């Protein structure tokens, strides 16, 4: 019978960074390592001090919940002035697999999909 790898066996791998489109001043990439209060303060500074009309908050994988929380906290601080609009996508990520079986083995790659969210936080039009 052919041997199958169980879910408990891990293949050694190194994750490549996620692809990012070109950044602009109003793009905020949320991750789980940066302090939430610092991310919130940066967004507020962009909206208030620098006068940005909109921000685009991006979250990938585990950072989706934090990106949603960040956008909602911004809206809560100015409920009549800020609106939010969200969209989701799937991002293809690539992992580099470590060779097994000595130096003669060739390293491989593995593609996987991860969920992403893109939230537009923008000023309500004053009429």
C-alpha positions as CSV (number, residue, x, y, z in Angstrom):
1,X,0.0,0.0,0.0
2,X,1.3,3.5,-0.9
3,X,2.3,5.6,2.1
4,X,0.4,8.8,2.5
5,X,1.6,11.8,4.5
6,X,-0.7,12.4,7.5
7,X,-1.7,15.9,8.5
8,X,0.5,15.7,11.6
9,X,3.7,15.3,9.5
10,X,5.1,18.7,8.5
11,X,7.2,19.4,5.5
12,X,9.9,21.9,6.3
13,X,9.2,25.1,4.3
14,X,9.8,28.9,4.2
15,X,7.0,31.2,3.4
16,X,7.5,33.9,0.8
17,X,6.1,37.3,1.5
18,X,2.6,37.9,0.1
19,X,2.5,39.9,-3.2
20,X,1.6,43.5,-2.7
21,X,0.4,45.9,-5.4
22,X,2.3,49.3,-5.6
23,X,1.7,51.2,-2.3
24,X,0.3,54.6,-2.0
25,X,0.2,56.9,1.0
26,X,-3.3,55.9,1.9
27,X,-2.8,52.1,1.8
28,X,-2.6,50.5,5.3
29,X,-1.4,46.9,5.4
30,X,-2.6,45.4,8.7
31,X,-0.7,42.5,10.3
32,X,-0.9,40.8,13.7
33,X,2.6,41.8,14.9
34,X,2.2,45.6,14.9
35,X,0.6,47.2,17.9
36,X,-3.1,47.9,17.2
37,X,-3.0,51.3,18.9
38,X,-0.1,52.4,16.7
39,X,-2.0,51.2,13.5
40,X,-5.1,53.1,14.7
41,X,-3.1,56.3,15.5
42,X,-1.5,56.1,12.0
43,X,-4.9,55.9,10.3
44,X,-6.3,58.8,12.4
45,X,-3.2,60.9,11.6
46,X,-3.7,60.3,7.9
47,X,-7.4,61.2,8.0
48,X,-7.2,64.2,10.2
49,X,-3.7,65.8,10.1
50,X,-2.8,64.9,6.5
51,X,-6.4,65.4,5.2
52,X,-6.6,62.1,3.2
53,X,-10.2,61.6,1.8
54,X,-10.0,57.8,2.0
55,X,-7.9,55.0,3.3
56,X,-7.6,51.5,2.0
57,X,-7.1,48.9,4.8
58,X,-5.8,45.5,3.7
59,X,-5.7,42.3,5.8
60,X,-4.5,38.9,4.9
61,X,-5.3,35.6,6.7
62,X,-5.3,36.0,10.5
63,X,-5.1,39.8,10.1
64,X,-8.6,40.0,8.6
65,X,-10.3,40.4,12.0
66,X,-7.8,43.1,13.0
67,X,-8.4,44.9,9.7
68,X,-12.1,44.9,10.2
69,X,-11.7,46.0,13.8
70,X,-9.4,48.9,12.7
71,X,-12.0,50.1,10.1
72,X,-14.8,49.9,12.6
73,X,-12.9,51.8,15.3
74,X,-12.2,54.5,12.7
75,X,-15.9,54.7,11.8
76,X,-16.9,54.7,15.5
77,X,-14.7,57.7,16.2
78,X,-16.5,59.7,13.5
79,X,-19.9,57.9,12.8
80,X,-21.4,60.7,10.6
81,X,-18.2,61.6,8.8
82,X,-16.7,58.2,7.8
83,X,-18.2,55.3,5.7
84,X,-16.7,51.9,5.0
85,X,-17.0,49.5,2.1
86,X,-15.4,46.1,2.1
87,X,-14.5,43.5,-0.5
88,X,-12.8,40.1,-0.2
89,X,-10.4,38.2,-2.4
90,X,-8.3,35.1,-2.5
91,X,-4.5,35.6,-2.7
92,X,-2.2,32.8,-4.0
93,X,0.9,32.4,-1.8
94,X,4.0,30.4,-2.6
95,X,6.1,28.4,-0.1
96,X,9.6,27.2,-0.7
97,X,10.0,23.6,0.4
98,X,13.2,22.5,1.9
99,X,14.8,19.5,0.1
100,X,14.7,16.2,1.9
101,X,17.1,13.4,1.5
102,X,20.5,15.2,1.3
103,X,22.1,17.7,-0.9
104,X,21.1,16.0,-4.2
105,X,17.4,16.6,-3.6
106,X,16.0,19.7,-5.3
107,X,14.0,22.2,-3.4
108,X,10.4,22.6,-4.5
109,X,7.5,25.0,-4.2
110,X,4.0,24.8,-3.0
111,X,1.1,27.1,-3.8
112,X,-1.7,27.8,-1.4
113,X,-4.6,30.2,-1.2
114,X,-5.3,32.6,1.6
115,X,-8.3,34.9,2.2
116,X,-7.9,38.7,2.1
117,X,-10.0,41.7,2.9
118,X,-9.8,45.2,1.4
119,X,-11.7,47.9,3.3
120,X,-12.2,51.4,1.9
121,X,-12.7,53.9,4.7
122,X,-13.8,57.2,3.2
123,X,-15.4,60.6,4.1
124,X,-19.1,60.9,3.6
125,X,-20.0,63.6,1.0
126,X,-21.3,66.7,2.7
127,X,-24.2,68.1,0.7
